[in-house]
Amino acid sequence: MAWPDWIEELKERYLADEANAFLLHGAVQGTTFDAEGSPMDCPAVLRAFLSRTRPIVGTLRPWPRPARIEFAGIADRTRFENLVKAQEFVEGTTDALRESDPSEALGRIWRALSTMGTDQAYIVRETERLVPGHRKRVDPIPGAPLLLHWPDNEQLRRSNNVLVFLSHARDAVRAELADSVACIEVKAGDTVRVVVPAATEPAAQSVPEAVEPVVTAAETAPPPPDTTVTDAAPTESPTSAEPTPSRPGLDIDVDEIRGLLTPALLRTIVDHPLQHRGARLPVMDAVAQVVVSLRPEMWGALTFDLDDEAEVRIQGAGSGSFLQLWRSDIALDAAAGMLLSKLDGTYSAQLPPPLDPTAITALSKRIAKLLNAL
């Protein structure tokens, strides 16, 4: 396994018990690194690395609104919700916090961090929007200390939990936060080197069954409430491929996915307007078509657009299921962003978009992994 140098530095400083909280600054957005054989941005690399030793890895996206907490996998979300519920039960808390609000989302994370028995890691993107360096006022977090005080919290310091704050510059965040964490610069030109064998890594703590009660599908967290998702009656599948029957243990081949994904992307990139690319809508549309062609029971024909406030709007039977599946895999979103970042201008059937083969392969691998896990 190979990791960028800044991951090596984070690991070494954590194992030296220097800190549980880190500030990664520099090329934390828009730069890809080679890890696990796939190109990933900084948050995706962190997620892949931390998932090796943490049963829960979450990423807070405070911007664009609505905010949301994304998880490395559906199981991570379930464990997180169980911890939040357990802490609320112990404290007798009755107020429900919304993940669509950044401060309340941090409040939910704090509730999970206040429990014991399950190692957790959280990545906070665009920290400069939460505690800007130029602003004196710091927004309060319901039921939690100010974000500036998290790194020095004694319970957090004694735990195996990890917090990673991301910012484009060290001085873009409040000095109190930067001074209380371990700061690591992320450089676009960082090399990748082979890490010490996994046997020397801290072992992932097993999660006792008593801490994780069985959660039914109905208890799985819904999409953030501020995202408009409406279900309509299913219509004819948007793909021309004949749907195949659902089969238990379906083994999806990456080459098969790539063969379906490429023509779907050529269509959706042409069909969607330019303003949809920032929200990943052309790729979402293509992925939905590929999945439903192989697993037609997942959802019906979905439509993707933006509402009057430029928020993602998905309509069709099973739209909520699709949104949850998309947000359960951060690497899927990262690969979509990489593919769309290579495009410039409008395209047509006569002038098709140039599709980056590396991004296509990364997307195909993520889709195959998701389908084989269902």
Order of alpha helices (4+ residues) and beta strands (2+ residues): beta-alpha-beta-beta-beta-alpha-beta-beta-alpha-alpha-beta-alpha-alpha-beta-alpha-beta-beta-beta-alpha-alpha-beta-beta-alpha-alpha-alpha
